[in-house]
Amino acid sequence: MAQKQVAGPEIERLIQLLAKLPGLGPRSARRAALHLIKKKDQLLVPLADAMGVAVSEIGICSTCGTVDTSNPCTICADPKRDPGVLVVVEDVADLWALERAGAVNARYHVLGGTLSPLDGIGPEDLNLASLVERCGSEGYSEVILAISATVEGQTTAHYIMDHLSPLDVNVTKLAHGVPVGGELDYLDEGTLAQALKARTRF
């Protein structure tokens, strides 16, 4: 049985667009839309203004590939960043996660994904050529590969290693294993095996 429309086309369009956001299904999108409509002056109008500004002002940094309202971005233009360390991430979300953790004060390079031949994603589809160019011209002492421990992520890491090997740069990767606060009983076999291989002195 076809679902009946309960609101005008403008509201239905708002719901359909919200439903395309990650983490929001049709029901959650309806609740979110209704909340926005009820709080029109406090939420909907400012949100619409912010989105308008985002459409016109936000772009991709030509240096590192992140999103920002300036080019070069805020991170690339920050003189307090360590100019000798470059952190390579798959996506802007990974960059933001590392910045939230505050564990490193380096510069970044966003690949825009990982190599995946099955999905038709090759080196030319990612921000890889500019990475090699940056490493060759900007004189980094260390390149940290902060890439997922998936098959695609590790394939991408090996590709980067092969292309950076002629350069005089120390390439490191994130440690993999038991997470902080993790219980062994709840970890998968692959994580446990990696943790044992990468064990360190107490």
Stockholm file with secondary structure:
# STOCKHOLM 1.0

chainA/1-202         MAQKQVAGPEIERLIQLLAKLPGLGPRSARRAALHLIKKKDQLLVPLADAMGVAVSEIGICSTCGTVDTSNPCTICADPKRDPGVLVVVEDVADLWALERAGAVNARYHVLGGTLSPLDGIGPEDLNLASLVERCGSEGYSEVILAISATVEGQTTAHYIMDHLSPLDVNVTKLAHGVPVGGELDYLDEGTLAQALKARTRF
#=GR chainA/1-202 SS CCCCCCSCHHHHHHHHHHTTSTTCCHHHHHHHHHHHHHTIIIIIHHHHHHHHHHHHHCEECTTTCCEESSSSCTTTTCTTSEEEEEEEESSHHHHHHHHHHTCCCEEEEECSSCCBGGGTBCGGGTTTHHHHHHHHHSCCSEEEEECCSSHHHHHHHHHHHHHHTTSSCEEEECCCSSCTTCCGGGSCHHHHHHHHHTCCCC
#=GC SS_cons         CCCCCCSCHHHHHHHHHHTTSTTCCHHHHHHHHHHHHHTIIIIIHHHHHHHHHHHHHCEECTTTCCEESSSSCTTTTCTTSEEEEEEEESSHHHHHHHHHHTCCCEEEEECSSCCBGGGTBCGGGTTTHHHHHHHHHSCCSEEEEECCSSHHHHHHHHHHHHHHTTSSCEEEECCCSSCTTCCGGGSCHHHHHHHHHTCCCC
//
